[in-house]
Amino acid sequence: GAVVSQHPSRVICKSGTSVKIECRSLDFQATTMFWYRQFPKKSLMLMATSNEGSKATYEQGVEKDKFLINHASLTLSTLTVTSAHPEDSSFYICSAREEWNTDTQYFGPGTRLTVL
Amino acid sequence: GQNIDQPTEMTATEGAIVQINCTYQTSGFNGLFWYQQHAGEAPTFLSYNVLDGLEEKGRFSSFLSRSKGYSYLLLKELQMKDSASYLCAVWTNTDKLIFGTGTRLQVFP
């Protein structure tokens, strides 16, 4: 089956630093990847949609300069949280989708970010 | 706007049956998903409904009524490992997956 990995699984950083999270589709080509965040005991909130080779589309209220998304290849998307603050601490989950199977998203295992 | 509602918490006994409801009002509708999520892990796919009716898959079944904006997930023969959050998600016609608030299910012996 389709597998999506995320790296790192957990990261702790100091306030003001930047953190990069990678999302990889291991056995398929992902033309579209999605980034979600999830606060404790809350549901997933879509942050942005990224298509390979083009700029990401951000949801309302998500700062594109703070959450930089790059989808440079069909198997890799990255999310960089710039100048992280404690309120950015959250569970970040990516999902990936094939071009021909648009009704199915495969989720990564998530990245737990803690900003001190 | 987008609105997807589920009960926040439910409890049930091992071996019992539980039904988790989901009502939705979204900008367009392509289909409805149910996911299971254990704490600290990513969601795992349970079911996908596009047409009205009941889809059965082992111990889990999912029902959809598009005219009523309503779905439910039915879990039979509950096991302790079924304790998790269950997320209802609508795939909208703007190509976005919008998640409901999630239902935390606790199964007791």
Boltz contact constraints between the chains, C-beta under 6 A:
constraints:
  - contact:
      token1: [A, 43]
      token2: [B, 99]
      max_distance: 6.0
  - contact:
      token1: [A, 43]
      token2: [B, 101]
      max_distance: 6.0
  - contact:
      token1: [A, 43]
      token2: [B, 102]
      max_distance: 6.0
  - contact:
      token1: [A, 44]
      token2: [B, 99]
      max_distance: 6.0
  - contact:
      token1: [A, 46]
      token2: [B, 96]
      max_distance: 6.0
  - contact:
      token1: [A, 93]
      token2: [B, 42]
      max_distance: 6.0
  - contact:
      token1: [A, 103]
      token2: [B, 31]
      max_distance: 6.0
  - contact:
      token1: [A, 107]
      token2: [B, 42]
      max_distance: 6.0
  - contact:
      token1: [A, 107]
      token2: [B, 43]
      max_distance: 6.0
  - contact:
      token1: [A, 108]
      token2: [B, 42]
      max_distance: 6.0
  - contact:
      token1: [A, 109]
      token2: [B, 42]
      max_distance: 6.0
  - contact:
      token1: [A, 110]
      token2: [B, 42]
      max_distance: 6.0
